[in-house]
Amino acid sequence: MTSLPLAGKSALITGASGGLGLHFARLLARNGAAVTLAARRMEKIEAACAEIEAAGGTAHGLEMDVSDAHSVTGALASVHRPFDILINNAGISGAGPALALGEAEFDAVVDTNLKGAFLVAQGVARGMKAAGSGGAIVNVASILGLRTGGGVAAYSASKAGLIQLTKALALEWARDTIRVNALCPGYIETDINRAFFATEPGQALIKRIPQRRLGRPEDLDGALMLLVTDAGAYITGIALVADGGHLVSSL
């Protein structure tokens, strides 16, 4: 019997109460990892963990606000073994014209998407280094960190910063066998955005994607698995795009 590629590994997924975070947690659990789902709302995490365990996986919940250093430190201190894998998925969008963007909203986006990713990566990497085990960190960025659009100033800035942070951490932590990469999804259909993409502006956006369709969460599975398994052992410091060709569409 062939063993699962992540058997014996432990993984932390932030922003895991729903959406892509929960999808990634299910994926890693199916491939053998013991997954820890982190988010601010424990009731949603507990339901997700129960679902994963009912399907034969191993899952635990962890209450964490990634934008709060004390919350991150306290949550990680309650875990009694280092993680082998971190999926830095927690994020918020923030949208609207830059001239109407308030300081508090800008700070919230950057604190969650950029500072939060750094705080969690730093804490998890300390555990990896102390154990001498190395590991894989995947920061979930976006194609909007590579090419921007209207009304997403804070979000684009935070994701561009996350991509550059990924490269900086990859450089610093390579000798500790800690790989750090960014996954940059294009437009992925979820419960949150499905109604928008059914509208005329949403349909117009889809027509600008060369594959002429939205991505599905499972379209990210191969890229994520490459970055967290030994198949990607020599890959670090990259921004891996999965967007149906959106970034190479003509201007």
C-alpha positions in Angstrom: 0.0 0.0 0.0 1.4 3.4 -1.0 1.7 5.8 1.9 0.1 9.2 1.6 2.6 12.0 0.6 2.0 14.0 3.9 1.8 11.0 6.3 3.4 12.0 9.6 3.4 15.7 8.8 1.6 18.4 10.8 0.1 21.4 9.1 -1.2 24.8 10.3 -3.7 26.5 8.1 -4.8 30.1 9.0 -8.1 31.6 8.0 -9.4 28.0 7.9 -13.0 28.5 9.0 -14.2 28.5 5.4 -13.4 29.3 1.8 -9.9 28.4 0.5 -8.5 27.9 4.0 -11.0 25.1 4.7 -10.5 23.6 1.3 -6.7 23.5 1.8 -7.2 21.9 5.3 -9.3 19.2 3.7 -6.8 18.6 1.0 -3.8 18.3 3.3 -5.8 16.0 5.6 -6.8 13.7 2.7 -3.1 13.5 1.9 -2.1 12.3 5.4 -1.3 15.5 7.3 -2.6 16.1 10.8 -4.1 19.6 10.3 -4.6 22.4 12.7 -7.3 24.9 11.6 -6.8 28.4 12.9 -9.3 31.3 12.8 -11.0 33.8 15.0 -14.3 32.0 15.3 -13.9 28.7 17.1 -17.5 27.5 16.5 -16.8 27.3 12.7 -13.4 25.7 13.2 -14.9 23.0 15.5 -17.5 22.1 12.9 -14.8 21.9 10.2 -12.6 19.8 12.4 -15.5 17.4 13.1 -16.1 17.1 9.3 -12.5 16.3 8.6 -12.3 13.7 11.3 -15.5 12.1 10.2 -13.9 11.7 6.8 -11.0 9.8 8.4 -8.5 12.7 8.9 -6.9 14.2 12.0 -7.9 17.8 12.8 -7.6 20.3 15.7 -8.8 23.8 16.1 -6.9 26.8 17.3 -8.3 30.2 18.1 -6.0 32.9 16.5 -6.2 36.5 15.4 -3.3 36.8 13.0 -3.2 40.6 13.2 -2.6 40.4 17.0 0.9 39.4 18.0 -0.2 38.3 21.5 -2.9 36.1 20.0 -0.4 34.5 17.6 2.2 33.9 20.3 -0.3 32.5 22.7 -1.9 30.2 20.2 1.4 28.8 19.0 2.6 28.3 22.6 -0.4 26.0 23.2 0.8 23.6 20.5 3.2 21.0 21.7 5.0 20.0 18.5 6.5 22.1 15.7 4.6 22.3 12.5 6.0 20.9 9.3 3.8 22.9 7.1 2.2 26.4 7.3 -0.4 27.7 5.0 -0.7 31.4 5.6 -4.2 31.9 4.2 -5.9 34.4 6.5 -6.8 37.5 4.6 -9.4 40.2 4.1 -10.2 42.1 0.9 -11.1 45.7 1.4 -12.4 47.4 -1.7 -13.3 50.8 -2.9 -11.7 53.9 -4.4 -8.4 55.0 -2.9 -9.6 58.5 -2.2 -12.4 57.1 0.0 -10.2 54.6 1.8 -9.9 55.3 5.5 -6.8 54.7 7.6 -8.5 52.1 9.8 -9.6 50.1 6.8 -6.2 50.3 5.2 -4.5 49.2 8.4 -6.9 46.3 8.8 -6.1 44.9 5.4 -2.3 45.3 5.8 -2.3 44.1 9.4 -4.1 40.9 8.4 -2.7 40.1 5.0 0.9 41.2 5.5 1.8 41.7 9.1 -0.3 38.7 10.2 1.4 36.4 7.7 4.8 37.6 9.0 3.8 37.0 12.6 2.6 33.5 12.0 5.5 32.6 9.7 8.0 33.9 12.2 6.5 31.9 15.1 6.2 28.7 13.1 9.7 29.0 11.7 11.1 29.4 15.1 9.7 26.1 16.0 11.0 24.5 12.8 14.5 25.8 13.4 14.5 24.8 17.1 13.5 21.2 16.1 16.0 21.1 13.2 13.3 19.7 11.1 12.9 22.3 8.4 9.5 22.7 6.7 7.4 24.4 4.1 5.6 27.7 4.4 3.1 28.8 1.7 1.9 32.4 1.8 -1.4 32.7 -0.1 -1.0 35.9 -2.1 -2.9 36.9 -5.3 -2.4 37.9 -8.9 -3.3 41.3 -7.6 0.1 41.4 -5.9 1.6 41.2 -9.4 -0.8 43.2 -11.4 -3.4 45.5 -10.0 -6.9 46.7 -10.7 -9.2 49.5 -9.7 -10.5 49.8 -6.2 -8.1 47.4 -4.6 -5.2 49.7 -3.4 -4.8 48.3 0.1 -5.3 44.7 -1.0 -2.9 44.9 -3.9 -0.3 46.6 -1.7 -0.6 44.0 1.0 -0.3 41.1 -1.5 2.6 42.7 -3.3 4.3 43.1 0.1 3.5 39.5 0.9 5.2 38.3 -2.3 8.4 40.3 -1.5 8.2 39.1 2.1 8.1 35.5 0.9 11.3 36.1 -1.1 13.1 37.7 1.9 12.1 34.9 4.3 13.1 32.2 1.7 16.5 33.8 1.5 17.0 34.0 5.3 15.6 30.6 6.2 17.0 28.4 3.4 19.9 27.1 5.4 17.5 25.9 8.0 15.8 23.9 5.3 12.7 26.0 5.6 11.1 26.7 2.2 8.9 29.7 1.8 6.8 30.2 -1.4 3.8 32.3 -2.4 0.8 30.8 -4.1 -0.9 33.5 -6.3 -4.5 32.5 -7.3 -6.4 34.3 -9.9 -10.2 34.7 -9.6 -11.5 31.6 -7.8 -15.2 31.0 -7.5 -16.4 30.8 -3.9 -19.6 31.3 -2.0 -18.6 34.9 -1.3 -18.1 36.0 -4.9 -20.5 33.7 -6.8 -23.3 36.3 -6.9 -21.0 39.0 -8.3 -19.7 36.7 -11.1 -23.3 36.1 -12.2 -23.8 39.8 -12.9 -22.9 41.6 -16.1 -19.7 43.1 -14.7 -18.7 39.7 -13.3 -19.3 38.0 -16.7 -17.3 40.7 -18.4 -14.3 40.0 -16.1 -14.5 36.3 -16.8 -14.3 37.0 -20.6 -10.9 38.7 -19.9 -9.5 35.4 -18.5 -7.9 33.5 -21.4 -9.4 30.2 -20.3 -12.8 32.0 -20.2 -13.7 30.6 -16.8 -13.3 31.2 -13.1 -10.9 28.9 -11.2 -12.3 26.3 -8.8 -10.7 25.7 -5.4 -9.4 22.3 -6.7 -7.5 24.1 -9.5 -5.1 25.1 -6.8 -4.5 21.6 -5.4 -1.6 20.6 -7.6 0.3 23.9 -7.0 -0.2 23.7 -3.3 0.8 20.1 -3.1 4.0 20.8 -5.1 5.0 23.5 -2.6 4.4 21.4 0.6 5.7 18.0 -0.5 9.2 16.7 -1.3 8.3 17.1 -5.0 9.1 20.8 -4.4 12.2 20.2 -2.2 14.4 22.5 -4.4 11.7 25.2 -4.8 11.9 28.3 -2.5 11.3 32.0 -2.9 8.9 31.8 -5.9 5.4 33.2 -6.6 3.5 30.4 -8.2 0.6 31.7 -10.3 -2.6 29.7 -10.9 -5.0 32.0 -12.8 -6.1 30.5 -16.1 -3.7 32.7 -18.0 -5.1 36.0 -16.6 -1.7 37.6 -16.0 -0.7 37.0 -19.6 -3.9 38.4 -21.1 -3.5 41.2 -23.6 -3.8 44.8 -22.4 
